[in-house]
Amino acid sequence: MKKIFITIYLILLLSLFFVAYGLFPMTNELFETQTLAYTRQIAKGTFSLVSDRLVYLDDAGRQQALSELQTRFGYPLGLVPMASFPVDPEDREGLMNGLIMDEDDEGYILFQRLGRTDMVLTMGGPFPGSTFFFYGRLFLWGGCILFMVFPALAWTLILNRDMKRIEQAGSRFVAGNLDARVQVPRFSSLAQIASVFNTMAERSKQLLASQKDLTNSVSHEIRTPLSRIQFSLEMVAAWDRLPDREKKYIARIGRDADEIEALVDEMLTYARFEGRQDLGARLQKNDLVSWLGAVAAAERPAGQIDLEFRNRMETCAVVTRFDPVHLGRAFQNLIRNGTRYAASRVRVTLSPGRSGVLVHIDDDGPGIPDEHRCKIFDPFYRMDDSRNRDSGGYGLGLAIVKQIVVWHGGAVSVNDSPLGGARFTVRLNLT
Ligand code: ADP
């Protein structure tokens, strides 16, 4: 907000500066002839009265009369021989013809040839008010610098309010609320952006819905023939007279059919979690410490992998609202991955975070290389095949984890673990 304010404030001041020192002089320049004609009209009477007093006198008389007249004038009068009076070549003709001319080199002066003589009568430079103009300008600029704070501030506040609305709607949308839309006044300068955002959000929602529908219906459609295949395979496998070689093929087809079934189940699960909003009714107040301890204990592997749960919170109970079924599934996925890839140790740690709690799932396995970290939570994303051959997964486990954690208003990330392998961190807010 500070940056926007400073930008707007400087733009306003620079615009004023440009108007005062760019546009005004430019206007004077453009309308020079009209301005001079106007000045001539105003000064005509004064010049003619003074000239009448001086023109028929000799030099000494003129100086004497000029001194007397000077006492009645508020600005300097002068009488200069034409030969020593500096005048622009383009003004010389006008001067010779008796026109009132002006010059603004060292203070503004007006001058006219004195009758048909070779003397020039000058008035001005400095006119009264020159000092006033200086202080007036100082006051004006001081006022502008101070006063411009208010329009700049008002503009900033309005802009900031609308930008915040767009930003908040964007964050809600990214967090899974596909109905998040921006409401800004019709006359806001960001109304166009807000409207584009809303159209984009609506379009994305429709696309996601149709994608979800497609996944659901294809998965359901596959299930029926798949069950028939599995049933037929069981029938054939139960046939005593089947030669061994055929039995082997039948068993292999059976395994493949089971794999397809697992994939379909996983896809249906993912589709169920995608873009889901009705979490409110599922939230329950629970003690996170004992609950997480129980989830970890239930996942304790039978082999040589050592699974440890540590509570680093200051209290031994942290009561907050979450959906135990689905969040349980998320932690299950993370712990199962940990035990699958660990060499010997998996550690689940609950610790205080900046605005909630952090749950680290550490292992001492091969870890996740940097280049995979930003994609690892995408659906169907798996790393090298050699690692996945035995996992039996389809790259949906972490995508499901992310959906569930995001529903809870949290975030999940992956890093290096102090144990040497991967560290998955789930950040949850306490509500
Ligand atoms: P899958 O269901 O196929 O296991 P996931 O979404 O759970 O898919 O994981 C995606 C990929 O991330 C896996 O294929 C695996 O290569 C990698 N991965 C997940 N967890 C770990 C871990 N703890 N250590 C190393 N690699 C992991």
Boltz pocket constraint, residues with backbone or C-beta under 6 A from the ligand:
constraints:
  - pocket:
      binder: B
      contacts: [[A, 333], [A, 334], [A, 337], [A, 338], [A, 341], [A, 363], [A, 365], [A, 366], [A, 367], [A, 368], [A, 376], [A, 378], [A, 381], [A, 382], [A, 383], [A, 384], [A, 387], [A, 388], [A, 391], [A, 392], [A, 393], [A, 394], [A, 395], [A, 396], [A, 397], [A, 398], [A, 399], [A, 421], [A, 422]]
      max_distance: 6.0
